[in-house]
Amino acid sequence: MPDQSGKRLSPIELQKHLKGSKYPASKDDLVQRARQNNAPQDVVEKLRHLPSNTFDTPASVMKAFSKTG
């Protein structure tokens, strides 16, 4: 999943953007947390368009995030 610069976003980078999230978390919770952590807009947009509305673990977020274009 490339970021704005065309580089692939690592799972560690994604979790840094979501630092402080409590699980289970809704998609809206994740978007809000990413904004609070100053995530790039493309990351926020991908989170907003995740296929599920609730995530039980950081791993479930990463799995869904990796499926977005």
Protein Blocks (a to p, Z undefined) as FASTA:
>chain_A
ZZfkopacdfklmmmmmgoiacdddfklmmmmmmmnopafklmmmmmmpcbfbdfbfklm
mmmmmmpZZ
